Amino acid sequence: MENSSSSLLVINGIITTENSRTIRGATWEVLRHPFRTLILNWNWKSAIISSVLRAPIFFGAYLAQKQGLKMAFAAMSVQFIFRAVTGGTNGSIIQSFSKIEPAWHAVVTIPIVLTIFMHIGEWLLQAAFDAYTGTTGKTTAVTISVFASVVSAGFNLLAMRRGLLLVKDESQQSFWRDIKQMPWIVFELVSFPLVWTMKRSKRRNEFKETGISQTV
Protein backbone atom coordinates (compact mmCIF):
# COMPACT_ATOMS: atom_id res chain seq x y z
CA MET A 1 0.00 0.00 0.00
CA GLU A 2 2.80 2.36 0.91
CA ASN A 3 4.64 1.50 -2.32
CA SER A 4 1.52 2.31 -4.34
CA SER A 5 1.11 5.64 -2.59
CA SER A 6 4.76 6.45 -3.17
CA SER A 7 4.42 5.67 -6.88
CA LEU A 8 1.41 7.98 -7.18
CA LEU A 9 3.30 10.76 -5.45
CA VAL A 10 6.21 10.34 -7.85
CA ILE A 11 3.89 10.45 -10.88
CA ASN A 12 1.97 13.46 -9.57
CA GLY A 13 5.29 15.15 -8.96
CA ILE A 14 6.25 14.60 -12.57
CA ILE A 15 3.02 16.02 -13.99
CA THR A 16 2.85 19.62 -12.85
CA THR A 17 1.83 22.82 -14.58
CA GLU A 18 5.49 23.68 -15.05
CA ASN A 19 6.78 20.44 -16.55
CA SER A 20 3.67 19.40 -18.49
CA ARG A 21 5.36 21.30 -21.32
CA THR A 22 8.27 18.87 -21.34
CA ILE A 23 8.61 15.56 -23.19
CA ARG A 24 8.67 13.69 -19.88
CA GLY A 25 5.62 15.41 -18.41
CA ALA A 26 3.52 15.15 -21.57
CA THR A 27 4.44 11.47 -21.97
CA TRP A 28 3.35 10.68 -18.42
CA GLU A 29 0.09 12.52 -19.04
CA VAL A 30 -0.65 10.36 -22.10
CA LEU A 31 0.27 7.16 -20.25
CA ARG A 32 -1.89 8.05 -17.26
CA HIS A 33 -4.92 8.99 -19.34
CA PRO A 34 -4.82 6.96 -22.58
CA PHE A 35 -8.63 6.80 -22.88
CA ARG A 36 -9.00 10.55 -22.56
CA THR A 37 -6.08 11.27 -24.90
CA LEU A 38 -6.71 8.72 -27.63
CA ILE A 39 -10.51 8.24 -27.51
CA LEU A 40 -12.22 11.27 -25.97
CA ASN A 41 -9.78 13.69 -27.62
CA TRP A 42 -9.57 11.73 -30.88
CA ASN A 43 -8.59 14.35 -33.46
CA TRP A 44 -11.17 14.09 -36.24
CA LYS A 45 -9.58 17.01 -38.11
CA SER A 46 -6.28 15.14 -38.46
CA ALA A 47 -8.19 11.98 -39.40
CA ILE A 48 -9.86 13.71 -42.36
CA ILE A 49 -6.65 15.29 -43.64
CA SER A 50 -4.64 12.08 -43.21
CA SER A 51 -7.20 9.96 -45.08
CA VAL A 52 -7.67 12.42 -47.94
CA LEU A 53 -3.95 12.98 -48.48
CA ARG A 54 -2.61 9.47 -47.83
CA ALA A 55 -5.06 7.28 -49.79
CA PRO A 56 -4.08 8.74 -53.21
CA ILE A 57 -0.44 7.76 -52.58
CA PHE A 58 -1.42 4.08 -52.53
CA PHE A 59 -3.75 4.48 -55.50
CA GLY A 60 -0.95 6.04 -57.54
CA ALA A 61 1.71 3.57 -56.39
CA TYR A 62 -0.36 0.48 -57.22
CA LEU A 63 -1.51 1.96 -60.53
CA ALA A 64 2.05 2.92 -61.51
CA GLN A 65 3.18 -0.66 -60.89
CA LYS A 66 0.44 -1.90 -63.22
CA GLN A 67 -1.50 -3.72 -60.52
CA GLY A 68 -4.75 -2.74 -62.22
CA LEU A 69 -7.34 -0.04 -61.60
CA LYS A 70 -9.47 -2.31 -59.41
CA MET A 71 -6.57 -3.21 -57.10
CA ALA A 72 -5.44 0.42 -56.98
CA PHE A 73 -8.89 1.46 -55.79
CA ALA A 74 -8.92 -1.40 -53.27
CA ALA A 75 -5.51 -0.41 -51.86
CA MET A 76 -6.65 3.21 -51.65
CA SER A 77 -9.84 2.20 -49.81
CA VAL A 78 -7.93 0.09 -47.28
CA GLN A 79 -5.55 2.94 -46.50
CA PHE A 80 -8.37 5.48 -46.35
CA ILE A 81 -10.01 3.51 -43.55
CA PHE A 82 -6.69 2.77 -41.81
CA ARG A 83 -5.67 6.42 -41.89
CA ALA A 84 -9.08 7.60 -40.72
CA VAL A 85 -8.50 5.66 -37.51
CA THR A 86 -4.77 6.11 -36.98
CA GLY A 87 -4.71 9.68 -38.30
CA GLY A 88 -7.07 10.76 -35.53
CA THR A 89 -4.96 8.92 -32.97
CA ASN A 90 -1.77 10.52 -34.27
CA GLY A 91 -3.44 13.90 -34.15
CA SER A 92 -4.51 13.48 -30.54
CA ILE A 93 -0.97 12.48 -29.53
CA ILE A 94 0.60 15.37 -31.43
CA GLN A 95 -1.87 17.77 -29.82
CA SER A 96 -0.79 16.49 -26.39
CA PHE A 97 2.83 17.35 -27.23
CA SER A 98 2.15 20.56 -29.16
CA LYS A 99 2.95 22.91 -26.26
CA ILE A 100 6.34 21.42 -25.38
CA GLU A 101 9.18 23.89 -24.85
CA PRO A 102 11.63 24.20 -26.42
CA ALA A 103 9.76 23.34 -29.60
CA TRP A 104 12.63 21.42 -31.18
CA HIS A 105 12.31 18.72 -28.49
CA ALA A 106 8.96 17.78 -29.97
CA VAL A 107 10.07 18.32 -33.58
CA VAL A 108 12.93 15.80 -33.37
CA THR A 109 11.01 13.16 -31.40
CA ILE A 110 7.27 13.06 -32.12
CA PRO A 111 7.35 12.79 -35.96
CA ILE A 112 9.99 10.04 -35.83
CA VAL A 113 8.35 8.01 -33.06
CA LEU A 114 4.87 8.18 -34.61
CA THR A 115 6.23 7.34 -38.06
CA ILE A 116 7.94 4.19 -36.77
CA PHE A 117 4.90 2.87 -34.92
CA MET A 118 2.30 3.78 -37.54
CA HIS A 119 4.27 2.35 -40.44
CA ILE A 120 4.85 -0.97 -38.75
CA GLY A 121 1.08 -1.33 -38.73
CA GLU A 122 0.78 0.05 -42.24
CA TRP A 123 3.38 -2.40 -43.58
CA LEU A 124 1.65 -5.37 -41.95
CA LEU A 125 -1.71 -4.25 -43.31
CA GLN A 126 -0.43 -3.85 -46.86
CA ALA A 127 1.50 -7.12 -46.66
CA ALA A 128 -1.76 -8.86 -45.76
CA PHE A 129 -3.52 -7.01 -48.59
CA ASP A 130 -0.88 -8.05 -51.14
CA ALA A 131 -0.94 -11.66 -49.92
CA TYR A 132 -4.74 -11.80 -50.19
CA THR A 133 -5.03 -10.08 -53.58
CA GLY A 134 -1.82 -11.34 -55.19
CA THR A 135 -0.50 -7.81 -55.77
CA THR A 136 3.02 -6.49 -55.11
CA GLY A 137 2.66 -2.77 -54.52
CA LYS A 138 3.35 -2.36 -50.81
CA THR A 139 7.08 -1.56 -50.91
CA THR A 140 6.86 1.52 -53.12
CA ALA A 141 3.64 2.75 -51.54
CA VAL A 142 4.83 2.42 -47.95
CA THR A 143 8.22 3.99 -48.76
CA ILE A 144 6.52 7.09 -50.14
CA SER A 145 4.10 7.04 -47.23
CA VAL A 146 6.95 7.05 -44.68
CA PHE A 147 8.35 10.26 -46.12
CA ALA A 148 4.86 11.78 -46.21
CA SER A 149 4.33 10.83 -42.54
CA VAL A 150 7.45 12.62 -41.32
CA VAL A 151 6.46 15.77 -43.21
CA SER A 152 2.79 15.62 -42.15
CA ALA A 153 3.65 14.99 -38.49
CA GLY A 154 5.92 18.01 -38.51
CA PHE A 155 3.23 20.03 -40.27
CA ASN A 156 0.56 18.99 -37.76
CA LEU A 157 2.85 19.86 -34.86
CA LEU A 158 3.56 23.32 -36.29
CA ALA A 159 -0.11 23.90 -37.10
CA MET A 160 -1.21 22.94 -33.59
CA ARG A 161 1.38 25.22 -32.03
CA ARG A 162 -0.28 27.97 -34.09
CA GLY A 163 -3.74 27.02 -32.83
CA LEU A 164 -4.91 25.03 -35.88
CA LEU A 165 -6.27 21.46 -36.14
CA LEU A 166 -7.06 21.38 -32.43
CA VAL A 167 -10.10 19.61 -30.97
CA LYS A 168 -11.78 20.30 -27.63
CA ASP A 169 -9.56 23.31 -27.00
CA GLU A 170 -10.54 26.70 -25.62
CA SER A 171 -10.88 28.47 -28.98
CA GLN A 172 -13.05 25.77 -30.63
CA GLN A 173 -11.97 27.05 -34.05
CA SER A 174 -13.89 25.60 -37.00
CA PHE A 175 -12.26 23.17 -39.41
CA TRP A 176 -13.02 25.50 -42.32
CA ARG A 177 -11.12 28.33 -40.63
CA ASP A 178 -8.20 25.95 -40.07
CA ILE A 179 -8.18 25.11 -43.79
CA LYS A 180 -8.11 28.77 -44.80
CA GLN A 181 -5.00 29.32 -42.68
CA MET A 182 -3.16 26.28 -44.06
CA PRO A 183 -1.24 28.10 -46.86
CA TRP A 184 0.58 30.25 -44.31
CA ILE A 185 1.51 27.17 -42.24
CA VAL A 186 2.85 25.48 -45.39
CA PHE A 187 4.94 28.57 -46.18
CA GLU A 188 6.22 28.69 -42.60
CA LEU A 189 7.18 25.00 -42.70
CA VAL A 190 8.97 25.29 -46.04
CA SER A 191 10.84 28.43 -45.02
CA PHE A 192 11.78 27.11 -41.56
CA PRO A 193 15.30 25.85 -42.53
CA LEU A 194 16.17 29.21 -44.10
CA VAL A 195 14.78 31.23 -41.18
CA TRP A 196 16.58 28.99 -38.65
CA THR A 197 19.88 29.38 -40.55
CA MET A 198 19.52 33.17 -40.71
CA LYS A 199 18.72 33.44 -37.00
CA ARG A 200 21.68 31.25 -36.10
CA SER A 201 23.99 33.30 -38.30
CA LYS A 202 22.70 36.51 -36.70
CA ARG A 203 23.31 35.14 -33.19
CA ARG A 204 26.83 34.10 -34.17
CA ASN A 205 27.60 37.58 -35.54
CA GLU A 206 26.20 39.22 -32.41
CA PHE A 207 28.34 36.95 -30.24
CA LYS A 208 31.46 37.88 -32.24
CA GLU A 209 30.66 41.59 -32.02
CA THR A 210 30.10 41.29 -28.26
CA GLY A 211 33.43 39.52 -27.86
CA ILE A 212 35.23 42.21 -29.87
CA SER A 213 33.66 45.08 -27.90
CA GLN A 214 34.57 43.44 -24.60
CA THR A 215 38.17 43.04 -25.79
CA VAL A 216 38.36 46.70 -26.76
Secondary structure as GFF3:
##gff-version 3
##sequence-region A 1 216
A	DSSP	alpha_helix	2	14	.	.	.	ID=ss1
A	DSSP	three_ten_helix	19	21	.	.	.	ID=ss2
A	DSSP	alpha_helix	23	32	.	.	.	ID=ss3
A	DSSP	alpha_helix	34	35	.	.	.	ID=ss4
A	DSSP	pi_helix	36	40	.	.	.	ID=ss5
A	DSSP	alpha_helix	44	64	.	.	.	ID=ss6
A	DSSP	alpha_helix	69	96	.	.	.	ID=ss7
A	DSSP	alpha_helix	103	107	.	.	.	ID=ss8
A	DSSP	alpha_helix	110	133	.	.	.	ID=ss9
A	DSSP	alpha_helix	138	161	.	.	.	ID=ss10
A	DSSP	alpha_helix	175	180	.	.	.	ID=ss11
A	DSSP	alpha_helix	182	215	.	.	.	ID=ss12
###
